[in-house]
Amino acid sequence: MLESLNKIYSVGLYIRLSREDDDKTLESESITNQKSLLLQYVKENNLKVYDIYIDDGYSGTNFDRPDFNRLLSDIEQGKINMVITKDMSRLGRDYIGTGNLIEKYFPEHNVRYIAVTDNIDTFLDSSNNDIAPFKAIMNDMYARDISKKIKSSLKAKQKEGKWVGGRTPFGYAQDPNNKNHLVINEEQARVVKRIFDMCLEGLSFFKIARELTNEGIKTPAQYYSFEWKSHYNLKYGEWHPKTIRDILTNRMYIGDLVQNRRNKVNYKVKKVIRNNPKDYIIVENTHEPIIDKDIFYAAQKRIPKNVGRNEKKENHLLDGLLYCGDCGHRISIQSRRKKDNKCYTICNYYRTYMKQKLCTTHSNNYDELEKAIINSLTNMCLSYINKDKVKNNVLSNLTEGNKLNQKKELETLTNDIKQINDNLDIIYIDKLNKNITEEQFERVKVKLENELNIKQKRYNELNNSINDNINEESKNKMINEYIDKFLSMKEPSRELIINLIDRIEIFEDKTINIKVAFNKFS
């Protein structure tokens, strides 16, 4: 009996239940059952309970548990000198951590440990204590086996096209009637569509992020962290260029389920590593798409052209399109020099490995290079494009296609205007509740009102345009002017250039190779 040891004990009863145990509905492992068993044990042995420590939903392979840490703290403060658990697996399932507690930590702190159903008592000379290390290993093997089974089950569901992730992709939510199926979140989906539209217009990740931030559009982090305490940076956080890139390259938006992107190192370590793309589990057409496939793959072609231009003071038509014809790496455009107002190109590979001389400068006066390429592009347009055919195509699509696009834009503007007004209401309430300062309120208010004026003006113009009747003569004149302007390349836009050119290769001998995509215009 315990009384024979002639010592007064202050007991800490430790109870743990993991999600894996709960999923298997093991009644013997329930919190209530463990508590009842331990209280009965201390009653039979006339022990005094200092406190009961319960960790519900925590894995035995992880020792960073709230009440377990509280137990250790009370041990170190001398409040407890005996720990009792139902069995050793409740203490932990990692044999190294459990062994360290039983063999080193508890003896060093003069703590007696008892595992009731395993008949382990560290203060008794018993053969059961000798097999404790083996029990710890068996518990560890059980945890490993459970981990394998869970991973196998999850992968089977992923291959069946079932969503098994935690946080849903921005733009989607879990189907309330089926947790393994995704449905569109309309509010977020409008932002996703707009991001793709801006990408196709030639905007860089940085510019897209800046525009969304200036308009006060909620970021994915703000949606996912909505349950956190409200503070200014969370509610009016900034969009990051990486977030924009992640959205633009995510196949989930065309209705394909992409999973198994990341894995934990192993069942004992929480660290998550990114898997090789070839190990992704992709199942096509599992949910409603937000983005049309043609738009998605058109954006993928634009992405390489839209990088590396985020913080330039001057924007150039050919940014992101220039490549070294000799080494294949990008050619960047340097800042304009103050002394002569000129800017030059340079091979990035040469700049990085200048001392090793792995490539040459490929230096060209950018302004002259741009003129030469635009002239060459103009001649190509005249050679490749049938003006009459283009005119007929535009005429046939002007009325239906243009008005359809206008109506879609009008719908988007209506939603944007409503969202901006809602945001104005929110920041006003935040100011009244003193969640934000007067200065913060004014800064956000000015940004939102400026954006509201721009969108309202565009809304009015578009609404009037839809209601106007364009006669055939003015229609023909407008089309001819547009086509002539297009073919002359007098004022080419960034959007036009990135739609016409795939890449431009520049060689050290000044030779230029322009790879175009005229098939879509012919």
Secondary structure, DSSP 8 states (H G I E B T S, - for coil): -GGGG----EEEEEEEE-HHHHHTT-GGGSHHHHHHHHHHHHHHTT-EEEEEEEEET--TT----HHHHHHHHHHHTTS-SEEEESSHHHH-S-HHHHHHIIIIIHHHTT-EEEETTTTEETTS--HHHHTHHHHHHHHHHHHHHHHHHHHHHHHHHHHTT----SS--TTEEEETTEEEEEEE-HHHHHHHHHHHHHHHTT--HHHHHHHHHHTT---HHHHHTTTS---HHHHT----HHHHHHHHT-GGGGT-EEE--EEEEETTEEEEEE--GGG-EEESS-S--SS-HHHHHHHHHHGGGGSS-TT-SS--TTTTTEEETTT--BEEE----TTT---BEEEHHHHHTTTTT-S-----BHHHHHHHHHHHHHHHHHHH--HHHHHHHHHHHIIIIIHHHHHHHHHHHHHHHHHHHHHHHHHHHHHHTTSS-HHHHHHHHHHHHHHHHHHHHHHHHHHHHHHS---HHHHHHHHHHHHHHHHHTSS--HHHHHHHEEEEEE-TTS-EEEEE-GGGT-
